[in-house]
Amino acid sequence: MACDLWLVPLVDVLCHSPDNPFAEELASYDRALSAAGLPPVPVHGYMPGLSGDVAPVAGFDYDALHFLRRAHLLQLCGLEVTPVDALGGEYEQLLEMFAPTAQQSHLVWHYDHAGAYVPLDFAHPLSDDELLAGGGPLGSSHGLLRELEAVAPYLGIDPANPPPAPEPPARPTELEEPAAVPVYDGGPFARERHVWLGLHAAATRSLAQGSMILFG
């Protein structure tokens, strides 16, 4: 199944509009952040060149996303990061055995089809009943970027000089729609690297622009 990543500029022309389609989500995130003693989602004034337009930044297959999550969880737990041809019981066992570690990871503990990363720095994903009933745990763009940089060497990526990110989807994809078949590089961690590059592009742009990352 296809997974899109979107950047939502956190600018006043969008967030303070009465027609803001993300108003309920932002209010929910603010409540969770406040309960954790953190500031609200930052909303910026208008900046030249940055509108309130929502745009796709990356696209990949859900299975490939879980390949990357598996690699990062292995690395977090001090286990050998090995490639696999398919996900199966081993990945589920990892998630069960190392659930506390997984639930502290911005990359691993996140719903596939919803939820967000916001450009605020906090150590672990935030979760409460309201978030879990909606989009799932709330992640930090800073935390996501740190974890991507940590797992990069295991995938053959230099985090200080990564390859160019793949082109974003030309149009929104439906949840049940097959993902576009990317051109992989042929290495043993090709799928993981493809997703890594998309997430890395989203995280770096989120921090540079003050944007929120949404799974779609």
Legacy VTK file of the C-alpha trace (Angstrom):
# vtk DataFile Version 3.0
C-alpha trace
ASCII
DATASET POLYDATA
POINTS 216 float
0.000 0.000 0.000
1.118 3.511 -0.746
2.157 5.976 1.960
2.543 9.703 1.340
4.360 12.210 3.526
3.068 15.779 3.493
4.531 19.026 4.763
2.074 21.418 6.388
3.589 24.904 6.806
2.810 26.142 10.313
2.113 29.695 9.196
-0.616 32.002 10.394
-2.319 32.240 6.997
-3.210 28.552 7.366
-3.303 27.884 11.115
-5.297 30.991 12.042
-7.743 30.620 9.172
-11.324 29.704 10.135
-11.145 27.120 7.350
-7.979 25.459 8.671
-8.529 21.724 7.976
-6.032 20.787 10.704
-7.567 22.855 13.519
-8.784 19.863 15.564
-5.495 18.009 15.193
-3.444 21.051 16.203
-5.651 21.611 19.266
-5.142 17.971 20.258
-1.369 18.275 19.796
-1.295 21.458 21.886
-3.119 19.720 24.735
-0.665 16.797 24.675
2.324 19.137 24.537
0.973 21.228 27.426
0.418 18.102 29.550
4.075 17.210 28.958
5.220 20.689 29.996
6.141 21.660 26.434
5.253 24.772 24.416
2.444 24.594 21.849
2.961 23.821 18.181
4.856 26.853 16.837
2.933 28.999 14.354
4.920 31.548 12.388
3.998 34.783 10.704
3.998 35.064 6.959
7.420 34.618 5.339
8.117 35.438 1.674
8.226 32.257 -0.363
6.310 30.168 2.161
2.554 30.035 1.851
0.003 27.923 3.640
-0.004 25.382 0.836
0.245 21.728 1.855
2.578 19.723 -0.385
3.798 16.123 -0.651
7.457 15.609 0.188
7.909 11.825 -0.149
6.137 8.601 -1.023
6.903 4.945 -0.401
5.357 1.582 0.381
4.190 0.769 3.917
6.186 -2.458 3.924
9.358 -0.544 3.071
8.652 1.817 5.984
8.528 -1.176 8.323
11.799 -2.503 6.882
13.423 0.756 7.992
11.715 0.622 11.392
12.976 -2.941 11.844
16.555 -1.907 11.042
16.402 0.963 13.521
14.926 -1.210 16.266
17.687 -3.786 15.780
20.271 -1.017 16.060
18.610 0.448 19.163
18.622 -2.938 20.873
22.279 -3.659 20.081
21.433 -6.470 17.665
22.997 -7.082 14.270
21.320 -5.058 11.529
20.733 -7.590 8.774
18.697 -7.322 5.569
15.592 -9.447 5.017
13.516 -10.236 1.949
10.148 -10.028 3.708
8.664 -9.025 7.030
7.264 -11.758 9.179
7.107 -13.113 12.679
10.634 -11.963 13.512
9.646 -8.290 13.234
6.523 -8.844 15.337
8.621 -10.622 17.979
11.058 -7.707 18.025
8.213 -5.259 18.624
6.837 -7.418 21.441
10.168 -8.187 23.107
11.424 -4.612 22.962
8.112 -2.755 23.296
9.413 -0.151 25.798
12.313 0.687 23.467
10.030 0.813 20.437
7.597 3.135 22.228
10.394 5.620 22.929
11.384 5.837 19.259
10.029 8.621 17.056
10.730 6.498 13.974
9.343 3.177 15.196
6.351 4.147 17.335
4.107 5.957 14.924
0.902 5.094 13.098
1.435 4.426 9.395
-1.575 6.195 7.980
-2.021 9.199 10.271
-0.348 11.232 12.961
2.293 13.912 12.777
5.784 15.099 13.566
6.038 18.693 14.769
9.147 20.939 14.772
9.612 20.867 18.540
12.377 18.974 20.309
11.274 16.395 22.887
12.893 13.141 23.876
10.166 10.563 23.221
6.873 10.428 21.292
3.895 11.811 23.170
0.823 9.672 23.680
-2.505 9.934 25.452
-5.994 8.557 24.918
-6.990 11.456 22.680
-3.943 11.056 20.425
-4.276 7.279 20.210
-7.953 7.598 19.290
-7.010 9.968 16.481
-3.743 10.000 14.623
-1.583 8.109 17.082
1.577 9.142 18.946
2.911 12.650 18.272
6.523 12.711 17.151
9.271 15.329 17.091
10.916 16.279 13.801
14.159 16.785 15.767
13.863 13.308 17.290
13.056 11.733 13.931
16.114 13.345 12.355
18.383 12.160 15.189
17.175 8.580 14.793
17.558 8.669 11.009
21.137 9.868 11.432
21.812 7.097 13.969
20.649 4.256 11.712
22.102 5.697 8.482
25.590 4.103 8.726
24.053 0.647 9.114
22.284 1.156 5.774
25.345 2.426 3.932
24.350 6.110 4.101
26.607 8.961 5.175
24.161 11.116 7.180
26.388 14.174 6.682
26.262 13.767 2.903
23.230 11.675 1.905
22.258 10.998 -1.706
19.515 13.149 -3.259
16.018 12.337 -2.073
13.595 10.664 -4.507
11.022 12.831 -6.238
7.792 13.266 -4.228
4.541 11.796 -5.585
3.082 13.718 -8.492
-0.384 13.375 -6.953
-1.969 12.127 -3.729
-2.256 8.340 -3.515
-5.128 6.427 -1.947
-4.551 4.246 1.119
-5.374 1.012 -0.712
-3.560 2.030 -3.872
-0.321 0.192 -4.705
2.740 2.351 -4.189
4.633 3.461 -7.267
7.544 1.106 -7.837
10.712 3.089 -7.136
14.047 2.550 -8.812
16.061 0.923 -6.043
19.852 0.995 -6.022
20.176 -2.783 -5.863
21.941 -2.983 -2.493
20.832 -5.236 0.384
19.182 -2.299 2.206
17.759 -0.640 -0.917
14.195 -0.398 0.410
15.330 0.941 3.753
17.505 3.572 2.057
14.642 4.702 -0.190
12.374 5.353 2.804
15.256 6.882 4.799
15.869 9.460 2.076
12.188 10.440 1.964
11.904 10.767 5.743
15.197 12.645 5.923
13.989 15.144 3.335
10.763 15.612 5.289
12.541 16.059 8.645
15.132 18.531 7.371
12.525 20.612 5.564
10.226 20.481 8.587
12.939 22.054 10.721
14.102 24.520 8.066
10.597 25.748 7.202
8.798 25.279 10.504
6.456 22.726 8.939
4.549 19.774 10.355
4.986 16.322 8.778
1.817 14.309 8.183
1.406 10.726 7.046
-1.270 10.434 4.381
LINES 1 217
216 0 1 2 3 4 5 6 7 8 9 10 11 12 13 14 15 16 17 18 19 20 21 22 23 24 25 26 27 28 29 30 31 32 33 34 35 36 37 38 39 40 41 42 43 44 45 46 47 48 49 50 51 52 53 54 55 56 57 58 59 60 61 62 63 64 65 66 67 68 69 70 71 72 73 74 75 76 77 78 79 80 81 82 83 84 85 86 87 88 89 90 91 92 93 94 95 96 97 98 99 100 101 102 103 104 105 106 107 108 109 110 111 112 113 114 115 116 117 118 119 120 121 122 123 124 125 126 127 128 129 130 131 132 133 134 135 136 137 138 139 140 141 142 143 144 145 146 147 148 149 150 151 152 153 154 155 156 157 158 159 160 161 162 163 164 165 166 167 168 169 170 171 172 173 174 175 176 177 178 179 180 181 182 183 184 185 186 187 188 189 190 191 192 193 194 195 196 197 198 199 200 201 202 203 204 205 206 207 208 209 210 211 212 213 214 215
